[in-house]
Amino acid sequence: MKIWVSAALVLLGSMMSGAVQAQSSELYQQLGERSGIETIVEEMLLGVADDERIAHYFADVDILRLHKLISEQVCNVSGGPCEYTGDSMAVSHNNLGINNADFNALVEHLIAAMEQENVPVAAQNELLALLAPMHQDIVE
């Protein structure tokens, strides 16, 4: 029975891959395409700058470069035409001591920025689900 279920999940996954790409492209549009994503990331970073819980992680960071890289990454994972040019999440967050509370604080600012830009809740959830696997490479 387990083999049948596994085979069915693999088959379903391969059938859904085209649908996922179409959904991702739709997500890119719902985020406002490149300019909308750049605005969301800017608003998120402005929120982070005022957040005493996590602002210290960004004190010596080139914010313009960070904005560019996060925008590329969100664009890429949402099905947009961007290529992420930064380091892996594991490399860029190595030895920073980021914990779950820190990670969640950043996510709060991302959600607030998406809400401010009137991104539909379903699209917000879809983006968060696409970004969630990065947690394991960011949190120590």
N, C-alpha and C positions, 0 to 999 in steps of 0.2 A: 504494500500500500504506500509506504514512504517513497519508493522509487517512482511510482505512478504520479504522486503529488509533486515530486521534484521535477519530473519530466514535464508535467503540465505547467508548472511555474516557469520553467525555461522557455517552453513554447509560447506561453502568454507573454513573457518578457520580450521575446523576439518579435512577436506580433505588435507589441505596444511601442517598440522603439521608434517607428515612424510616427506614431501618435504623440510620443513624448517630444520629438523634435518639433512637431507642429505646435504642441502646447507651449514649448519653450519659446518659440518664435512669437507666439501670442503673448506670452509673459513679457518678453522684451517690449512689445508694443504697449502693454498695460502699464509698464513702468515708465512710459514716456520716451522710449527709445534712448538714444545716446544722451540727448540733452536732459531728459527727465531723470535718467540715472545719475548724471553728473550733479544735478540739483539735489537729489536725494542724498547722495554721498556728502555733498557740501553741508547740507543741513545736519546730517548725522555727525559730522566732524565738529561742527559748531556746538552741538549739544555735548559732545564728548569734552570739548575744551573747557566747558563750564561745570563739568562733573568731577567733584573732588575725589570721587571713588577711583576714577581711572585716568584723569587728565595727566598724571605724572608719567604714564607710559608713553605719552606723546610729546613730552617736553623737549626732547632733543631730536625730534623726527622732522624731516623735510615734509611739511604738510602738503605742499603742492604736489610733490612726487607721490606721497601716500594717496592723495585724492585721485591722481591719475591711475594708480595701480588698483585701488579698490573699485573705481569706475570701470576699468577694463575687466576686472574679475566678475563684477555683477553683470556687465554687458555680456560677457562670454557665457556664464552659467545660465543666463536667461534666454539664450538662443540668439543673441545679437551677433553682429559681424566683427566683434572685437577679439583680439588675442591678448591673453594675460601675459605680460612680459616680466613680472616680478619673480622673486624666489618662491619656493614652496612655502606653505604655511609652517611646516615644521622648522625649516631653516630660518625664516624671518621672525619666528616667535621663540626660538630656542633660548633657554635660560632667562626668560623674562619673568618667570614666576607667576604667570597669569593663572588665576583660579576660576572656579565656576561663577562666582559672584561678579568678577571682573568681566568675564565673557557675557554674562547675562546683562550687565549694565550697557555694554556696547549694543547688544541686540535691542534693548529698550530704546536706545537712540535711533537705531535703524527703523524700528517700527514707528516711532514718533515722526520721523522724517517721511516715511511712506504715507502715514495718515495725513500729514500736512499737505502732501501732494495729491491727496485723494486717490491713492492706489487702492483698488478694491481689496477687501479682506482676503478673498480667495487667492488673489495674485500675491499678496503679502505672504500668505501661508505657503504658497508654492515656492517663492523665493527662499523663505526661511528653511524649507525642507531641502532645497538644493544646497544651501550653505551649511546646514547642520553637520554633515560629515567632517567638516573642517575642525569641529570642536576637538576631536582627538589629537590633532596636530598643533593646536593652539594652547589648550589648557594643560598645565603640568600637574 
